[in-house]
Amino acid sequence: MQPHEVRVNPDRPERIDFAPVFNVTVPFLDRHIREGRNDFVVARWRNRELRLEVLLRNVNRTANLLRSLQVKRGDRVMLLLRDHPSFYYAFLGAIRIGAIPIPVNYFLRSADYEYMLRDSSAKVVFACKEVMPEIQQALKTENHSAQNLITSDESLPNWRNLDELLKTQSDECEPVDTTANTDCFWLYSSGSTGSPKASVHQHKDMVYTSQLYGIGIVGIKPGDVMFSPAKLFFAYGLGNSLSFPLWIGATITLLEERPTPENTLDAITTFKPSVNFGIPTLYAGQIAALDRGYKADLSSLRFCPTGGEILPQPLLDKWKRRTGLDLCDAIGSSEVLHFYTSNRPGAFRAGSAGQVVPGYEAKVLDDADKEVAAGEVGQLWIKGESAATYYWNKPEKTAESMRDGWFGTGDMVRRDADHYFYFCGRGNDMLKVGGIWVSPSEMESALVGHPEVQEAAVIGAPDENGLIKPKAFVVLRNGKKGADSDAVALTNFLKNKLAPFKYPRWIRFVDELPKTASGKIQRFRLRDVP
């Protein structure tokens, strides 16, 4: 095989062979140029587009820029960037030279960034204007290695503008001779205590998700147009918006701004994608907007994946009535990079998260690591080539969750006799809100930080659409009875302390919290409290 070559077995597409020398930027970029597809549109924003030839030139310039900053193989590069060309340049430019890009949620707070900067020892930070107040605060600490600060927007003191820097660099850069199993990029996700942990992914991983799910399940073909409101810093968005189009030769439609029901419906109407990668919360908002009379043309859609949180049956039914299409629910994770169970045409069962994606293996284990029978609940374990190899700086967590190629997802599921999986919740009480993991303990700790709060407990509760949102039970100090004004004050307090999505949608004041004899809060008993 030639360096960087990939061969997919047409009869068994999960069998993928990689050349001994392999850098994933070559099949994602150079391969298309070599095969005469210089002009294909990778992504569209509003009235702009990113063509492959332009992308490759600027990836090479970014790679050369990083080299000029003394970034070496294995060095970390942190990305706090919008869904914008700068993300593609920085992510792929770092990989081109063997450095490790780390896409990070730019809606977090300075304490989160302080931790990630310290944990990763990132040498370079790319950031957009939206995150500047928080990242600037984080960089004031001394426990980080970030010496080079680059912004995708207007320059600020101590920050340099990416576009200006790229003008000084050559647009030719040979890829570093990595292998399919070389560490390629990290993705941070929250743990049960709320502290972030970095999943370490290899060069081969994005090829596997693109081939097994993008082609194998969704059936994406060259020239297809897709839409993904999910941001590139999520594993879900990274697959939809970068891996799939660059592996397959399709086009993704992106939003730089936060997705709303209205702007996502407008994007579908304007760009006419055939695949719409959504999450239940967004689908619910879109249906509500359509019910209010908002005008949209959804006739181009043929496949609507969803995941990230429980999909209520009424929502599935409403979408089916509106579009004639099923919402194809699935389960995935940052650690395995995309969906590993999924419904699909010809294999759909309402209420389930589908069957295992061909190319992955799944098993459901009890607390004694014994496989449970059909219909019984246990933890879902997944095995597949896109799974992260370890958690950075967390050997105990790695040993607990990653065993002999298997990953313990933390999802409690049951499977039926036909091997359809049904999501039952998280074993560690984590909540997924709008497709993002939220730690109840993090919100509880913040609530107790308010001078009026004695104790707090947070659980998941269904909203009017059946979607799970945080609900807080609060005991005030000195026996005080809470009022509506107190709930508003606590909500605003949390919004200023934590990321914008980390706040309870309801606050219920109670005299005491249910506890065990040893004093542990019994959250499950709160689920029956109205």
Secondary structure, 3 states (H helix, E strand, C coil): CCCCCEEECCCCCCCEEECCCCCCHHHHHHHHHHCCCCCCEEEEECCEEEEHHHHHHHHHHHHHHHHHCCCCCCCEEEEECCCCHHHHHHHHHHHHCCCEEEECCCCCCHHHHHHHHHHHCCCEEEECHHHHHHHHHHHCCCCCCCCEEEECCCCCCCCEEHHHHHCCCCCCCCCCCCCCCCEEEEEEEECCCCCEEEEEEECCHHHHHHHHHHHCCCCCCCCCEEECCCCCCCHHHHHHHHHHHHHHCCEEEECCCCCCHHHHHHHHHHHCCCEECCCHHHHHHHHHHHHCCCCCCCCCCCEEEECCCCCCHHHHHHHHHHHCCCEEEEEECCCCCCEEEECECCECCCCCCCEECCCCEEEEECCCCCECCCCCCEEEEEECCCCCCEECCCHHHHHHHEECCEEEEEEEEEECCCCCEEEEEECCCCEEECCEEECHHHHHHHHHCCCCEEEEEEEEEECCCCCEEEEEEEEEHHHCCCCHHHHHHHHHHHHHHCCCCCCCCEEEECCCCCECCCCCECHHHHCCCC
